[in-house]
Amino acid sequence: MRRHDTEPGKLVAGLVLLSAGVIYALDATGAWSVPAWTLVPLVAAGLPLAALTAVMTRAARRRASRAPRAGDPRAPENAPPG
């Protein structure tokens, strides 16, 4: 099986939505009394946080792919003098 890249943005989105679901389930069973409007800010703040995480991850990966590697003839330490 091919290995997949880790995607932290999807992890953050999943954790936010999972926590909203757990809060809703606890409220529905009566184990925890939470006003219904509190889930809206949780999801509304969590999804942009997940998007920001995904954008930062992509930027870091693009920067890392552009960086010269050791032994690369284009690396500054391997450039001809002059």
C-alpha positions in Angstrom: 0.0 0.0 0.0 1.2 3.5 -0.9 2.1 5.7 2.0 0.0 8.9 2.3 1.2 12.3 3.5 0.1 13.4 6.9 -2.5 16.1 6.7 -2.7 18.1 9.9 -5.6 20.3 8.6 -7.9 17.4 8.2 -6.8 16.2 11.7 -7.8 19.5 13.2 -11.1 19.6 11.3 -11.9 16.1 12.5 -11.1 16.9 16.1 -13.2 20.0 16.0 -16.2 18.2 14.5 -15.7 15.2 16.8 -15.6 17.4 19.9 -18.8 19.1 18.7 -20.5 15.7 18.2 -19.4 14.5 21.7 -20.7 17.7 23.3 -24.0 17.4 21.4 -24.2 13.7 22.4 -23.5 14.5 26.1 -26.1 17.2 26.0 -28.7 14.9 24.4 -28.2 12.2 27.0 -28.5 14.7 29.8 -25.0 14.0 31.1 -24.0 17.6 30.4 -26.1 20.7 30.0 -24.8 22.9 27.2 -26.7 25.7 25.4 -27.2 24.8 21.7 -25.6 28.1 20.5 -22.2 27.2 22.0 -21.6 24.6 19.2 -21.8 27.3 16.5 -18.8 29.3 17.7 -16.8 26.1 18.2 -17.3 24.9 14.7 -17.1 28.5 13.3 -13.7 29.0 14.9 -12.4 25.4 14.4 -12.9 25.1 10.6 -10.9 28.3 9.8 -8.2 27.0 12.2 -8.1 23.8 10.2 -7.9 25.8 6.9 -5.0 27.8 8.3 -3.3 24.6 9.4 -3.7 23.2 5.9 -2.3 26.3 4.3 0.7 26.5 6.6 1.4 22.8 6.0 1.3 23.3 2.3 3.6 26.3 2.5 6.1 24.4 4.6 6.1 21.4 2.2 6.5 23.7 -0.9 9.4 25.5 0.8 11.0 22.2 1.8 10.7 20.8 -1.7 12.5 23.9 -3.1 15.4 23.8 -0.6 18.6 22.3 -2.1 19.5 18.9 -0.7 23.0 17.7 0.3 24.8 16.4 -2.8 22.7 18.4 -5.1 24.9 20.0 -7.8 22.9 23.3 -7.5 23.5 23.5 -3.8 25.6 26.6 -2.8 28.3 24.5 -1.2 28.8 22.6 -4.5 28.8 25.7 -6.7 31.9 26.5 -8.7 34.1 29.3 -7.3 33.8 32.6 -8.8 
